[in-house]
Amino acid sequence: MHTSHLRLVAVDGAQVAPAPRRPRGWNVRREREIRLAIIKEHLGHVEHSLNRLKTLTDELEASLGISLGDCSPWPRRDALTGPSDASA
């Protein structure tokens, strides 16, 4: 006999508590959608903060009359390959 879940029963065999079930179908999808929405919301806040810092940096460079160039330690999102080999 194969059961998909265990049940809590008394000595006489009466079920004591409802069988726990894992969320299935639309419940799982809903939980994933909620997680994705939370992640996207936080990414939006981070992106807004980075854009604001970039604006402040540009304003400071303009007021000082200097240009530091792009000092980003991370590659662009659309960059698929690493830097080219200049020794060739």
N, C-alpha and C positions, 0 to 999 in steps of 0.2 A: 504494500500500500504506500502510495506516494502522496505527501501533502505539501502544499505550497507554503504553508505557514504553520506555526505552532499555536496551540490554544491553551489558555490557563483554565484548568478544570479542577473541581473539587474531587474528593475521594470517591464520591458516588457517581462521578462522570458528568455532573452538571457544569455547564460553562460558567466560569466566574467572571470573566471579563471579555469584551469583544476582542476578536483577533486583530492584532495590529497589521496594518497593510501599508506597503510602500505606495507613495503617490504614483499614479500611472496616467497615461494619456494626457489630457489637457492640463492636469495639475502640474506635471513635469514641465510641459511647455510654458505654462504660466510662470513657474518659478524661474526658468531660464530667461524668459523675457524680462522679468523684474530685475534679475541680476545684470542683464545686459543694459537695461535702462540706467541702473545705478552706475555702472562702469562708464557709460557714455556721458552721464551727467558730470562725473568727476573729471573725465578727460576734457570736457568743455571748460570746466573751471580752471584746470591746469593750463590749457591752451590760452584762455583769456589772460591769465596771469603772465604767461610768457610773452604774449603780444604786448601787454602793458609795460613789462620790463624792457622789451625791445624799443618801444616808443620812447621811454624815459632815457635809454642809452643814446638813441639817435638825437634827442633834444640836448643832452649833455655834450655830445660830440659837436653838434652845431654851435652851441654857445661857447665852447672852448676853441672852436676852429680846427679840430683834429678829426681824423678818421682812423679808427682801429681796425676796420675791415670786419670780415666775418670770422668770429672766434668760436664758432660752434664746435664743441667736441664730438658731436654726433653727426653722422652723415645725413644728408637730406632723405626724406621719405621716398622720393622717387629715384634715388641713386641705387642702381642694381649691382654695380661693380665697384670694386675698390679703386684707389688712385692708380693712375697708369705708372708704369715703370719708366722713370726718366733716364736710367742708365743705358737703355738700348739705343 
